[in-house]
């Protein structure tokens, strides 16, 4: 029965439940893979905890979709995964060893209940994963990555930097998408960032980055990036968008989550007629509302845009004296005090709007929950994927 054997598929899924970094099957898979093909180890970061967790969650989700007899989404996901893995240097030969290592790991973990049905399902599942990924990677004609040079690094707040690069060749992406970024300070480690400007035919691109506690890459970008550094970018992902023919728009941006929404707003500014857009831009301190003057300039020339600054605290910390004043210029709404979910929902459910949210995982979850509790339909809310 293979992929139609739901009992065997459930057994495979149970072997990686919970799909954590220390799951025995996932750890064993990487140990086997590196033993079969030692060259593959150099393609991964030194610390494999995040990689194991990500692969475990992906495999667990794919098996769940197959059990539910939904094939379109996992096939599309695996195809994108294969195309994206080209940036690591993964070649066609690596998928053969991946298939062998994954099959052997399942068989070893489930040895006490192994039979012909489970063997057939395992072989079909592993063949599907490796086959779709390798086929999509082989068929992709576009670049595996884009390289670029840092031309500006501006520390706009203690924990926030605006970084501008000149790419060696232009990247075609949609406003609101994100890319995977590799910086020289963190070999073989990648981080998702959203361009803060629409795609530029000349190859310019801009990122807004906030350093977070324990965040190796974000801390390196904010504190250590220098003009002349070379970055590598993956192909774009994501589908946040504004339907210009649709309803008015609510945007909620937490800190550097402003970046993709800013790119969307800049893209809308190319057109004379747009739906009304109300942006709530929030941060901890007033001084961290780092891009208010840009937003003010756009709003001054585009009456469809309204901007409401929000800060959790009314006053700045002592270190704010080292950075430019970020008080709202005349023409923006008066800055409000509080957390974004509470401030936004104070004005209602916004259920008649297109709703786009961008920021930290916790901010996205809290704002989404607050809007839905107020009555906003969940299907109207867009945001980048949130880790489960």
WOSULSUL-V484137 format. One record per pair of residues at least 12 apart in sequence whose ideal C-beta (glycine too) atoms are under 10 Angstrom apart, sorted by sequence separation. I is the first residue (numbers start at 1). J is the second residue. If there is no record, write none. Layout:
BEGIN
i:I j:J
i:I j:J
END
This chain:
BEGIN
i:61 j:73
i:62 j:74
i:65 j:77
i:106 j:118
i:107 j:119
i:110 j:122
i:151 j:163
i:152 j:164
i:153 j:165
i:179 j:191
i:180 j:192
i:181 j:193
i:193 j:205
i:195 j:207
i:196 j:208
i:209 j:221
i:210 j:222
i:211 j:223
i:249 j:261
i:253 j:265
i:265 j:277
i:295 j:307
i:355 j:367
i:12 j:25
i:16 j:29
i:61 j:74
i:62 j:75
i:82 j:95
i:106 j:119
i:150 j:163
i:151 j:164
i:152 j:165
i:179 j:192
i:180 j:193
i:193 j:206
i:194 j:207
i:195 j:208
i:196 j:209
i:209 j:222
i:251 j:264
i:264 j:277
i:296 j:309
i:344 j:357
i:355 j:368
i:368 j:381
i:30 j:44
i:34 j:48
i:150 j:164
i:151 j:165
i:152 j:166
i:178 j:192
i:179 j:193
i:193 j:207
i:194 j:208
i:207 j:221
i:251 j:265
i:265 j:279
i:281 j:295
i:295 j:309
i:357 j:371
i:367 j:381
i:62 j:77
i:106 j:121
i:107 j:122
i:149 j:164
i:150 j:165
i:151 j:166
i:178 j:193
i:179 j:194
i:193 j:208
i:249 j:264
i:264 j:279
i:292 j:307
i:311 j:326
i:368 j:383
i:58 j:74
i:61 j:77
i:62 j:78
i:103 j:119
i:106 j:122
i:107 j:123
i:148 j:164
i:149 j:165
i:150 j:166
i:165 j:181
i:178 j:194
i:179 j:195
i:193 j:209
i:209 j:225
i:249 j:265
i:261 j:277
i:279 j:295
i:291 j:307
i:341 j:357
i:355 j:371
i:367 j:383
i:31 j:48
i:105 j:122
i:106 j:123
i:148 j:165
i:149 j:166
i:177 j:194
i:178 j:195
i:262 j:279
i:292 j:309
i:309 j:326
i:340 j:357
i:364 j:381
i:30 j:48
i:104 j:122
i:147 j:165
i:148 j:166
i:149 j:167
i:163 j:181
i:176 j:194
i:177 j:195
i:191 j:209
i:207 j:225
i:261 j:279
i:289 j:307
i:309 j:327
i:353 j:371
i:365 j:383
i:368 j:386
i:58 j:77
i:62 j:81
i:103 j:122
i:106 j:125
i:146 j:165
i:148 j:167
i:149 j:168
i:175 j:194
i:176 j:195
i:242 j:261
i:249 j:268
i:262 j:281
i:279 j:298
i:309 j:328
i:340 j:359
i:364 j:383
i:58 j:78
i:102 j:122
i:103 j:123
i:106 j:126
i:147 j:167
i:148 j:168
i:163 j:183
i:175 j:195
i:240 j:260
i:261 j:281
i:279 j:299
i:289 j:309
i:308 j:328
i:351 j:371
i:363 j:383
i:364 j:384
i:27 j:48
i:30 j:51
i:105 j:126
i:146 j:167
i:147 j:168
i:148 j:169
i:173 j:194
i:174 j:195
i:175 j:196
i:240 j:261
i:258 j:279
i:277 j:298
i:289 j:310
i:307 j:328
i:314 j:335
i:349 j:370
i:350 j:371
i:351 j:372
i:355 j:376
i:364 j:385
i:365 j:386
i:26 j:48
i:30 j:52
i:103 j:125
i:104 j:126
i:146 j:168
i:147 j:169
i:173 j:195
i:175 j:197
i:176 j:198
i:177 j:199
i:238 j:260
i:242 j:264
i:277 j:299
i:289 j:311
i:307 j:329
i:315 j:337
i:341 j:363
i:345 j:367
i:349 j:371
i:355 j:377
i:361 j:383
i:364 j:386
i:29 j:52
i:58 j:81
i:102 j:125
i:103 j:126
i:146 j:169
i:148 j:171
i:175 j:198
i:240 j:263
i:241 j:264
i:242 j:265
i:244 j:267
i:258 j:281
i:286 j:309
i:288 j:311
i:309 j:332
i:310 j:333
i:314 j:337
i:340 j:363
i:344 j:367
i:348 j:371
i:349 j:372
i:351 j:374
i:353 j:376
i:355 j:378
i:361 j:384
i:99 j:123
i:102 j:126
i:103 j:127
i:146 j:170
i:171 j:195
i:174 j:198
i:175 j:199
i:191 j:215
i:193 j:217
i:207 j:231
i:240 j:264
i:244 j:268
i:257 j:281
i:258 j:282
i:286 j:310
i:287 j:311
i:288 j:312
i:307 j:331
i:308 j:332
i:309 j:333
i:311 j:335
i:313 j:337
i:314 j:338
i:339 j:363
i:341 j:365
i:342 j:366
i:343 j:367
i:345 j:369
i:346 j:370
i:349 j:373
i:350 j:374
i:351 j:375
i:352 j:376
i:355 j:379
i:356 j:380
i:357 j:381
i:358 j:382
i:359 j:383
i:361 j:385
i:362 j:386
i:26 j:51
i:27 j:52
i:30 j:55
i:101 j:126
i:143 j:168
i:146 j:171
i:173 j:198
i:174 j:199
i:191 j:216
i:192 j:217
i:193 j:218
i:242 j:267
i:249 j:274
i:257 j:282
i:258 j:283
i:277 j:302
i:286 j:311
i:288 j:313
i:307 j:332
i:308 j:333
i:309 j:334
i:310 j:335
i:311 j:336
i:312 j:337
i:313 j:338
i:341 j:366
i:342 j:367
i:345 j:370
i:349 j:374
i:350 j:375
i:351 j:376
i:352 j:377
i:355 j:380
i:356 j:381
i:357 j:382
i:358 j:383
i:359 j:384
i:361 j:386
i:21 j:47
i:26 j:52
i:29 j:55
i:55 j:81
i:100 j:126
i:143 j:169
i:145 j:171
i:173 j:199
i:179 j:205
i:181 j:207
i:183 j:209
i:191 j:217
i:205 j:231
i:207 j:233
i:241 j:267
i:242 j:268
i:248 j:274
i:249 j:275
i:250 j:276
i:251 j:277
i:252 j:278
i:253 j:279
i:254 j:280
i:255 j:281
i:257 j:283
i:278 j:304
i:279 j:305
i:280 j:306
i:281 j:307
i:282 j:308
i:283 j:309
i:285 j:311
i:286 j:312
i:287 j:313
i:306 j:332
i:307 j:333
i:308 j:334
i:309 j:335
i:310 j:336
i:311 j:337
i:312 j:338
i:340 j:366
i:341 j:367
i:344 j:370
i:345 j:371
i:348 j:374
i:349 j:375
i:350 j:376
i:351 j:377
i:354 j:380
i:355 j:381
i:356 j:382
i:357 j:383
i:358 j:384
i:360 j:386
i:361 j:387
i:21 j:48
i:22 j:49
i:26 j:53
i:29 j:56
i:99 j:126
i:102 j:129
i:103 j:130
i:146 j:173
i:172 j:199
i:189 j:216
i:190 j:217
i:191 j:218
i:244 j:271
i:248 j:275
i:249 j:276
i:250 j:277
i:251 j:278
i:252 j:279
i:253 j:280
i:254 j:281
i:255 j:282
i:256 j:283
i:276 j:303
i:277 j:304
i:278 j:305
i:279 j:306
i:280 j:307
i:281 j:308
i:282 j:309
i:283 j:310
i:284 j:311
i:285 j:312
i:286 j:313
i:306 j:333
i:308 j:335
i:309 j:336
i:310 j:337
i:311 j:338
i:312 j:339
i:339 j:366
i:340 j:367
i:341 j:368
i:343 j:370
i:344 j:371
i:345 j:372
i:347 j:374
i:348 j:375
i:349 j:376
i:353 j:380
i:354 j:381
i:355 j:382
i:356 j:383
i:357 j:384
i:361 j:388
i:21 j:49
i:26 j:54
i:98 j:126
i:99 j:127
i:102 j:130
i:143 j:171
i:171 j:199
i:179 j:207
i:181 j:209
i:189 j:217
i:193 j:221
i:205 j:233
i:247 j:275
i:248 j:276
i:249 j:277
i:250 j:278
i:251 j:279
i:252 j:280
i:253 j:281
i:254 j:282
i:255 j:283
i:266 j:294
i:269 j:297
i:274 j:302
i:276 j:304
i:277 j:305
i:278 j:306
i:279 j:307
i:280 j:308
i:281 j:309
i:282 j:310
i:283 j:311
i:284 j:312
i:285 j:313
i:286 j:314
i:287 j:315
i:288 j:316
i:308 j:336
i:310 j:338
i:311 j:339
i:312 j:340
i:339 j:367
i:341 j:369
i:342 j:370
i:345 j:373
i:346 j:374
i:348 j:376
i:349 j:377
i:352 j:380
i:353 j:381
i:354 j:382
i:355 j:383
i:356 j:384
i:20 j:49
i:21 j:50
i:23 j:52
i:26 j:55
i:27 j:56
i:142 j:171
i:170 j:199
i:171 j:200
i:172 j:201
i:178 j:207
i:191 j:220
i:244 j:273
i:246 j:275
i:247 j:276
i:248 j:277
i:249 j:278
i:250 j:279
i:251 j:280
i:252 j:281
i:253 j:282
i:254 j:283
i:255 j:284
i:262 j:291
i:265 j:294
i:269 j:298
i:274 j:303
i:275 j:304
i:276 j:305
i:277 j:306
i:278 j:307
i:279 j:308
i:280 j:309
i:281 j:310
i:282 j:311
i:283 j:312
i:284 j:313
i:285 j:314
i:286 j:315
i:287 j:316
i:288 j:317
i:300 j:329
i:310 j:339
i:311 j:340
i:341 j:370
i:345 j:374
i:351 j:380
i:357 j:386
i:21 j:51
i:22 j:52
i:23 j:53
i:26 j:56
i:29 j:59
i:99 j:129
i:100 j:130
i:142 j:172
i:163 j:193
i:165 j:195
i:170 j:200
i:186 j:216
i:191 j:221
i:244 j:274
i:245 j:275
i:248 j:278
i:249 j:279
i:250 j:280
i:251 j:281
i:252 j:282
i:253 j:283
i:254 j:284
i:265 j:295
i:268 j:298
i:269 j:299
i:272 j:302
i:274 j:304
i:276 j:306
i:277 j:307
i:278 j:308
i:279 j:309
i:280 j:310
i:281 j:311
i:282 j:312
i:283 j:313
i:285 j:315
i:286 j:316
i:287 j:317
i:299 j:329
i:300 j:330
i:310 j:340
i:340 j:370
i:341 j:371
i:344 j:374
i:345 j:375
i:350 j:380
i:21 j:52
i:22 j:53
i:25 j:56
i:26 j:57
i:98 j:129
i:99 j:130
i:170 j:201
i:185 j:216
i:186 j:217
i:189 j:220
i:244 j:275
i:258 j:289
i:271 j:302
i:273 j:304
i:274 j:305
i:285 j:316
i:293 j:324
i:300 j:331
i:312 j:343
i:339 j:370
i:345 j:376
i:350 j:381
i:20 j:52
i:21 j:53
i:23 j:55
i:98 j:130
i:99 j:131
i:164 j:196
i:170 j:202
i:171 j:203
i:173 j:205
i:185 j:217
i:186 j:218
i:242 j:274
i:243 j:275
i:256 j:288
i:258 j:290
i:259 j:291
i:262 j:294
i:266 j:298
i:269 j:301
i:272 j:304
i:284 j:316
i:285 j:317
i:287 j:319
i:288 j:320
i:293 j:325
i:296 j:328
i:297 j:329
i:299 j:331
i:300 j:332
i:310 j:342
i:311 j:343
i:341 j:373
i:344 j:376
i:19 j:52
i:20 j:53
i:21 j:54
i:23 j:56
i:26 j:59
i:97 j:130
i:146 j:179
i:148 j:181
i:150 j:183
i:163 j:196
i:164 j:197
i:167 j:200
i:170 j:203
i:186 j:219
i:242 j:275
i:255 j:288
i:258 j:291
i:262 j:295
i:265 j:298
i:269 j:302
i:271 j:304
i:284 j:317
i:287 j:320
i:290 j:323
i:292 j:325
i:293 j:326
i:295 j:328
i:296 j:329
i:299 j:332
i:310 j:343
i:341 j:374
i:19 j:53
i:21 j:55
i:22 j:56
i:25 j:59
i:26 j:60
i:95 j:129
i:96 j:130
i:145 j:179
i:150 j:184
i:162 j:196
i:166 j:200
i:169 j:203
i:170 j:204
i:171 j:205
i:183 j:217
i:185 j:219
i:186 j:220
i:222 j:256
i:255 j:289
i:256 j:290
i:258 j:292
i:261 j:295
i:265 j:299
i:268 j:302
i:285 j:319
i:286 j:320
i:287 j:321
i:290 j:324
i:292 j:326
i:293 j:327
i:295 j:329
i:296 j:330
i:297 j:331
i:299 j:333
i:310 j:344
i:19 j:54
i:21 j:56
i:95 j:130
i:98 j:133
i:99 j:134
i:145 j:180
i:147 j:182
i:167 j:202
i:168 j:203
i:170 j:205
i:182 j:217
i:183 j:218
i:185 j:220
i:186 j:221
i:242 j:277
i:255 j:290
i:256 j:291
i:269 j:304
i:285 j:320
i:287 j:322
i:288 j:323
i:291 j:326
i:292 j:327
i:293 j:328
i:296 j:331
i:308 j:343
i:19 j:55
i:20 j:56
i:21 j:57
i:23 j:59
i:94 j:130
i:95 j:131
i:98 j:134
i:166 j:202
i:167 j:203
i:181 j:217
i:184 j:220
i:185 j:221
i:258 j:294
i:262 j:298
i:268 j:304
i:269 j:305
i:287 j:323
i:290 j:326
i:292 j:328
i:293 j:329
i:296 j:332
i:308 j:344
i:19 j:56
i:20 j:57
i:23 j:60
i:95 j:132
i:145 j:182
i:166 j:203
i:167 j:204
i:183 j:220
i:199 j:236
i:258 j:295
i:265 j:302
i:268 j:305
i:287 j:324
i:289 j:326
i:292 j:329
i:295 j:332
i:18 j:56
i:19 j:57
i:95 j:133
i:96 j:134
i:165 j:203
i:166 j:204
i:167 j:205
i:183 j:221
i:185 j:223
i:186 j:224
i:193 j:231
i:195 j:233
i:218 j:256
i:253 j:291
i:287 j:325
i:288 j:326
i:289 j:327
i:16 j:55
i:17 j:56
i:18 j:57
i:19 j:58
i:94 j:133
i:95 j:134
i:165 j:204
i:166 j:205
i:185 j:224
i:265 j:304
i:286 j:325
i:287 j:326
i:289 j:328
i:293 j:332
i:308 j:347
i:16 j:56
i:19 j:59
i:20 j:60
i:94 j:134
i:95 j:135
i:164 j:204
i:165 j:205
i:181 j:221
i:184 j:224
i:185 j:225
i:193 j:233
i:265 j:305
i:286 j:326
i:287 j:327
i:292 j:332
i:16 j:57
i:19 j:60
i:93 j:134
i:164 j:205
i:165 j:206
i:183 j:224
i:184 j:225
i:185 j:226
i:195 j:236
i:285 j:326
i:286 j:327
i:18 j:60
i:19 j:61
i:43 j:85
i:92 j:134
i:95 j:137
i:163 j:205
i:164 j:206
i:165 j:207
i:183 j:225
i:184 j:226
i:190 j:232
i:192 j:234
i:194 j:236
i:253 j:295
i:265 j:307
i:286 j:328
i:16 j:59
i:17 j:60
i:59 j:102
i:90 j:133
i:91 j:134
i:92 j:135
i:94 j:137
i:95 j:138
i:163 j:206
i:164 j:207
i:190 j:233
i:194 j:237
i:212 j:255
i:283 j:326
i:289 j:332
i:292 j:335
i:15 j:59
i:16 j:60
i:19 j:63
i:44 j:88
i:90 j:134
i:162 j:206
i:163 j:207
i:185 j:229
i:190 j:234
i:194 j:238
i:210 j:254
i:15 j:60
i:43 j:88
i:92 j:137
i:162 j:207
i:163 j:208
i:184 j:229
i:192 j:237
i:210 j:255
i:211 j:256
i:13 j:59
i:14 j:60
i:17 j:63
i:42 j:88
i:43 j:89
i:91 j:137
i:92 j:138
i:161 j:207
i:162 j:208
i:163 j:209
i:183 j:229
i:184 j:230
i:192 j:238
i:194 j:240
i:210 j:256
i:289 j:335
i:12 j:59
i:13 j:60
i:16 j:63
i:17 j:64
i:42 j:89
i:43 j:90
i:55 j:102
i:82 j:129
i:90 j:137
i:91 j:138
i:161 j:208
i:162 j:209
i:183 j:230
i:184 j:231
i:208 j:255
i:209 j:256
i:210 j:257
i:281 j:328
i:12 j:60
i:13 j:61
i:15 j:63
i:40 j:88
i:43 j:91
i:81 j:129
i:82 j:130
i:85 j:133
i:160 j:208
i:161 j:209
i:182 j:230
i:183 j:231
i:184 j:232
i:208 j:256
i:13 j:62
i:14 j:63
i:40 j:89
i:82 j:131
i:84 j:133
i:85 j:134
i:160 j:209
i:161 j:210
i:182 j:231
i:183 j:232
i:207 j:256
i:208 j:257
i:286 j:335
i:13 j:63
i:39 j:89
i:40 j:90
i:78 j:128
i:82 j:132
i:83 j:133
i:86 j:136
i:159 j:209
i:160 j:210
i:161 j:211
i:181 j:231
i:182 j:232
i:208 j:258
i:209 j:259
i:12 j:63
i:13 j:64
i:40 j:91
i:43 j:94
i:78 j:129
i:81 j:132
i:82 j:133
i:85 j:136
i:86 j:137
i:159 j:210
i:160 j:211
i:181 j:232
i:182 j:233
i:208 j:259
i:281 j:332
i:286 j:337
i:11 j:63
i:39 j:91
i:78 j:130
i:80 j:132
i:81 j:133
i:82 j:134
i:84 j:136
i:85 j:137
i:86 j:138
i:156 j:208
i:158 j:210
i:159 j:211
i:180 j:232
i:181 j:233
i:182 j:234
i:207 j:259
i:208 j:260
i:10 j:63
i:13 j:66
i:40 j:93
i:75 j:128
i:78 j:131
i:79 j:132
i:80 j:133
i:82 j:135
i:83 j:136
i:84 j:137
i:151 j:204
i:157 j:210
i:158 j:211
i:159 j:212
i:179 j:232
i:180 j:233
i:181 j:234
i:206 j:259
i:280 j:333
i:282 j:335
i:9 j:63
i:10 j:64
i:12 j:66
i:13 j:67
i:39 j:93
i:40 j:94
i:74 j:128
i:78 j:132
i:79 j:133
i:82 j:136
i:83 j:137
i:86 j:140
i:90 j:144
i:149 j:203
i:152 j:206
i:154 j:208
i:159 j:213
i:179 j:233
i:180 j:234
i:208 j:262
i:251 j:305
i:253 j:307
i:279 j:333
i:281 j:335
i:282 j:336
i:9 j:64
i:12 j:67
i:39 j:94
i:66 j:121
i:74 j:129
i:77 j:132
i:78 j:133
i:81 j:136
i:82 j:137
i:83 j:138
i:89 j:144
i:148 j:203
i:179 j:234
i:180 j:235
i:249 j:304
i:278 j:333
i:284 j:339
i:9 j:65
i:37 j:93
i:76 j:132
i:77 j:133
i:78 j:134
i:79 j:135
i:80 j:136
i:81 j:137
i:82 j:138
i:83 j:139
i:84 j:140
i:86 j:142
i:87 j:143
i:88 j:144
i:89 j:145
i:148 j:204
i:153 j:209
i:178 j:234
i:179 j:235
i:180 j:236
i:206 j:262
i:248 j:304
i:249 j:305
i:251 j:307
i:252 j:308
i:254 j:310
i:280 j:336
i:282 j:338
i:9 j:66
i:10 j:67
i:37 j:94
i:40 j:97
i:71 j:128
i:75 j:132
i:78 j:135
i:79 j:136
i:82 j:139
i:83 j:140
i:86 j:143
i:87 j:144
i:88 j:145
i:146 j:203
i:148 j:205
i:150 j:207
i:161 j:218
i:179 j:236
i:180 j:237
i:206 j:263
i:253 j:310
i:282 j:339
i:283 j:340
i:9 j:67
i:39 j:97
i:40 j:98
i:66 j:124
i:74 j:132
i:78 j:136
i:79 j:137
i:82 j:140
i:86 j:144
i:87 j:145
i:160 j:218
i:163 j:221
i:177 j:235
i:178 j:236
i:179 j:237
i:252 j:310
i:282 j:340
i:8 j:67
i:9 j:68
i:37 j:96
i:66 j:125
i:83 j:142
i:85 j:144
i:86 j:145
i:87 j:146
i:146 j:205
i:159 j:218
i:163 j:222
i:177 j:236
i:178 j:237
i:179 j:238
i:281 j:340
i:282 j:341
i:6 j:66
i:7 j:67
i:36 j:96
i:37 j:97
i:76 j:136
i:79 j:139
i:80 j:140
i:84 j:144
i:159 j:219
i:161 j:221
i:173 j:233
i:176 j:236
i:177 j:237
i:178 j:238
i:196 j:256
i:280 j:340
i:6 j:67
i:33 j:94
i:36 j:97
i:37 j:98
i:40 j:101
i:75 j:136
i:79 j:140
i:83 j:144
i:84 j:145
i:161 j:222
i:177 j:238
i:280 j:341
i:282 j:343
i:4 j:66
i:6 j:68
i:35 j:97
i:36 j:98
i:63 j:125
i:66 j:128
i:160 j:222
i:161 j:223
i:163 j:225
i:168 j:230
i:171 j:233
i:173 j:235
i:174 j:236
i:176 j:238
i:177 j:239
i:178 j:240
i:194 j:256
i:196 j:258
i:197 j:259
i:282 j:344
i:3 j:66
i:6 j:69
i:34 j:97
i:37 j:100
i:62 j:125
i:159 j:222
i:161 j:224
i:164 j:227
i:171 j:234
i:172 j:235
i:173 j:236
i:176 j:239
i:177 j:240
i:193 j:256
i:194 j:257
i:196 j:259
i:280 j:343
i:3 j:67
i:33 j:97
i:36 j:100
i:37 j:101
i:158 j:222
i:159 j:223
i:161 j:225
i:163 j:227
i:165 j:229
i:167 j:231
i:171 j:235
i:172 j:236
i:173 j:237
i:174 j:238
i:176 j:240
i:177 j:241
i:194 j:258
i:195 j:259
i:196 j:260
i:198 j:262
i:199 j:263
i:280 j:344
i:4 j:69
i:32 j:97
i:33 j:98
i:36 j:101
i:157 j:222
i:158 j:223
i:165 j:230
i:171 j:236
i:173 j:238
i:174 j:239
i:175 j:240
i:176 j:241
i:194 j:259
i:195 j:260
i:196 j:261
i:197 j:262
i:198 j:263
i:3 j:69
i:33 j:99
i:35 j:101
i:59 j:125
i:62 j:128
i:63 j:129
i:156 j:222
i:163 j:229
i:165 j:231
i:167 j:233
i:174 j:240
i:175 j:241
i:176 j:242
i:193 j:259
i:194 j:260
i:196 j:262
i:197 j:263
i:198 j:264
i:278 j:344
i:33 j:100
i:34 j:101
i:62 j:129
i:155 j:222
i:174 j:241
i:175 j:242
i:193 j:260
i:194 j:261
i:195 j:262
i:196 j:263
i:198 j:265
i:280 j:347
i:3 j:71
i:32 j:100
i:33 j:101
i:36 j:104
i:153 j:221
i:155 j:223
i:163 j:231
i:165 j:233
i:194 j:262
i:195 j:263
i:198 j:266
i:199 j:267
i:29 j:98
i:32 j:101
i:33 j:102
i:153 j:222
i:194 j:263
i:197 j:266
i:198 j:267
i:278 j:347
i:31 j:101
i:32 j:102
i:59 j:129
i:62 j:132
i:155 j:225
i:196 j:266
i:197 j:267
i:198 j:268
i:30 j:101
i:32 j:103
i:33 j:104
i:58 j:129
i:150 j:221
i:153 j:224
i:198 j:269
i:29 j:101
i:32 j:104
i:33 j:105
i:153 j:225
i:198 j:270
i:278 j:350
i:28 j:101
i:29 j:102
i:32 j:105
i:152 j:225
i:153 j:226
i:210 j:283
i:29 j:103
i:31 j:105
i:153 j:227
i:29 j:104
i:30 j:105
i:150 j:225
i:152 j:227
i:153 j:228
i:278 j:353
i:26 j:102
i:28 j:104
i:29 j:105
i:32 j:108
i:150 j:226
i:151 j:227
i:153 j:229
i:277 j:353
i:283 j:359
i:25 j:102
i:28 j:105
i:29 j:106
i:150 j:227
i:151 j:228
i:276 j:353
i:277 j:354
i:279 j:356
i:280 j:357
i:282 j:359
i:27 j:105
i:28 j:106
i:149 j:227
i:150 j:228
i:151 j:229
i:210 j:288
i:275 j:353
i:26 j:105
i:29 j:108
i:149 j:228
i:150 j:229
i:275 j:354
i:277 j:356
i:25 j:105
i:28 j:108
i:29 j:109
i:149 j:229
i:150 j:230
i:210 j:290
i:24 j:105
i:25 j:106
i:28 j:109
i:148 j:229
i:149 j:230
i:150 j:231
i:178 j:259
i:282 j:363
i:148 j:230
i:149 j:231
i:178 j:260
i:208 j:290
i:25 j:108
i:26 j:109
i:147 j:230
i:148 j:231
i:176 j:259
i:177 j:260
i:208 j:291
i:257 j:340
i:24 j:108
i:25 j:109
i:147 j:231
i:148 j:232
i:176 j:260
i:24 j:109
i:25 j:110
i:146 j:231
i:147 j:232
i:148 j:233
i:175 j:260
i:176 j:261
i:254 j:339
i:255 j:340
i:282 j:367
i:23 j:109
i:145 j:231
i:146 j:232
i:147 j:233
i:174 j:260
i:175 j:261
i:176 j:262
i:177 j:263
i:254 j:340
i:145 j:232
i:146 j:233
i:175 j:262
i:176 j:263
i:177 j:264
i:253 j:340
i:254 j:341
i:280 j:367
i:144 j:232
i:145 j:233
i:146 j:234
i:175 j:263
i:176 j:264
i:252 j:340
i:16 j:105
i:145 j:234
i:146 j:235
i:174 j:263
i:175 j:264
i:252 j:341
i:15 j:105
i:16 j:106
i:143 j:233
i:144 j:234
i:145 j:235
i:146 j:236
i:173 j:263
i:174 j:264
i:175 j:265
i:15 j:106
i:143 j:234
i:144 j:235
i:175 j:266
i:176 j:267
i:252 j:343
i:87 j:179
i:88 j:180
i:143 j:235
i:175 j:267
i:252 j:344
i:264 j:356
i:15 j:108
i:16 j:109
i:87 j:180
i:142 j:235
i:174 j:267
i:175 j:268
i:12 j:106
i:15 j:109
i:88 j:182
i:162 j:256
i:250 j:344
i:264 j:358
i:11 j:106
i:14 j:109
i:15 j:110
i:87 j:182
i:140 j:235
i:160 j:255
i:161 j:256
i:196 j:291
i:261 j:356
i:14 j:110
i:84 j:180
i:159 j:255
i:160 j:256
i:260 j:356
i:261 j:357
i:262 j:358
i:12 j:109
i:159 j:256
i:162 j:259
i:250 j:347
i:261 j:358
i:11 j:109
i:12 j:110
i:157 j:255
i:196 j:294
i:250 j:348
i:252 j:350
i:260 j:358
i:261 j:359
i:11 j:110
i:89 j:188
i:157 j:256
i:250 j:349
i:259 j:358
i:88 j:188
i:156 j:256
i:250 j:350
i:257 j:357
i:258 j:358
i:249 j:350
i:250 j:351
i:257 j:358
i:258 j:359
i:8 j:110
i:11 j:113
i:88 j:190
i:248 j:350
i:250 j:352
i:251 j:353
i:256 j:358
i:257 j:359
i:11 j:114
i:87 j:190
i:250 j:353
i:251 j:354
i:252 j:355
i:253 j:356
i:254 j:357
i:255 j:358
i:256 j:359
i:257 j:360
i:247 j:351
i:248 j:352
i:249 j:353
i:250 j:354
i:251 j:355
i:252 j:356
i:253 j:357
i:254 j:358
i:255 j:359
i:256 j:360
i:8 j:113
i:247 j:352
i:248 j:353
i:249 j:354
i:250 j:355
i:251 j:356
i:252 j:357
i:253 j:358
i:254 j:359
i:255 j:360
i:11 j:117
i:12 j:118
i:84 j:190
i:247 j:353
i:248 j:354
i:249 j:355
i:250 j:356
i:251 j:357
i:252 j:358
i:253 j:359
i:254 j:360
i:257 j:363
i:8 j:115
i:11 j:118
i:15 j:122
i:246 j:353
i:247 j:354
i:249 j:356
i:250 j:357
i:251 j:358
i:252 j:359
i:257 j:364
i:246 j:354
i:247 j:355
i:254 j:362
i:255 j:363
i:8 j:117
i:9 j:118
i:12 j:121
i:254 j:363
i:7 j:117
i:8 j:118
i:11 j:121
i:12 j:122
i:253 j:363
i:254 j:364
i:7 j:118
i:8 j:119
i:10 j:121
i:11 j:122
i:243 j:354
i:252 j:363
i:5 j:117
i:8 j:120
i:9 j:121
i:13 j:125
i:242 j:354
i:252 j:364
i:254 j:366
i:5 j:118
i:8 j:121
i:9 j:122
i:12 j:125
i:241 j:354
i:254 j:367
i:7 j:121
i:8 j:122
i:12 j:126
i:242 j:356
i:2 j:117
i:5 j:120
i:6 j:121
i:9 j:124
i:241 j:356
i:252 j:367
i:1 j:117
i:5 j:121
i:8 j:124
i:9 j:125
i:240 j:356
i:252 j:368
i:3 j:120
i:4 j:121
i:8 j:125
i:240 j:357
i:2 j:120
i:3 j:121
i:240 j:358
i:252 j:370
i:1 j:120
i:2 j:121
i:5 j:124
i:252 j:371
i:1 j:121
i:2 j:122
i:4 j:124
i:5 j:125
i:2 j:123
i:3 j:124
i:250 j:371
i:2 j:124
i:3 j:125
i:1 j:124
i:2 j:125
i:160 j:283
i:260 j:383
i:3 j:127
i:260 j:384
i:2 j:127
i:3 j:128
i:159 j:284
i:2 j:128
i:157 j:283
i:250 j:376
i:257 j:383
i:157 j:284
i:158 j:285
i:160 j:287
i:257 j:384
i:157 j:285
i:160 j:288
i:162 j:290
i:158 j:287
i:159 j:288
i:161 j:290
i:162 j:291
i:252 j:381
i:157 j:287
i:158 j:288
i:160 j:290
i:250 j:380
i:156 j:287
i:157 j:288
i:160 j:291
i:250 j:381
i:251 j:382
i:252 j:383
i:156 j:288
i:157 j:289
i:157 j:290
i:247 j:380
i:156 j:290
i:246 j:380
i:155 j:290
i:156 j:291
i:154 j:290
i:51 j:188
i:51 j:189
i:50 j:189
i:50 j:190
i:242 j:382
i:45 j:186
i:46 j:187
i:47 j:188
i:241 j:382
i:45 j:187
i:46 j:188
i:47 j:189
i:240 j:382
i:45 j:188
i:46 j:189
i:239 j:382
i:240 j:383
i:44 j:188
i:45 j:189
i:238 j:382
i:240 j:384
i:42 j:187
i:43 j:188
i:44 j:189
i:45 j:190
i:87 j:232
i:238 j:383
i:239 j:384
i:42 j:188
i:87 j:233
i:88 j:234
i:238 j:384
i:87 j:234
i:237 j:384
i:238 j:385
i:86 j:234
i:87 j:235
i:212 j:360
i:237 j:385
i:85 j:234
i:86 j:235
i:210 j:359
i:84 j:234
i:210 j:360
i:83 j:234
i:84 j:235
i:83 j:235
i:84 j:237
i:83 j:237
i:80 j:235
i:80 j:237
i:158 j:317
i:159 j:319
i:158 j:319
i:157 j:319
i:158 j:320
i:157 j:320
i:160 j:323
i:158 j:322
i:194 j:358
i:157 j:322
i:158 j:323
i:157 j:323
i:155 j:322
i:156 j:323
i:157 j:324
i:155 j:323
i:156 j:324
i:47 j:216
i:157 j:326
i:156 j:326
i:45 j:216
i:176 j:356
i:178 j:358
i:176 j:358
i:194 j:384
i:192 j:384
i:192 j:385
i:176 j:382
i:178 j:384
i:177 j:384
i:178 j:385
i:176 j:384
i:61 j:388
i:60 j:388
i:57 j:387
i:57 j:388
i:54 j:387
i:53 j:387
i:19 j:388
END
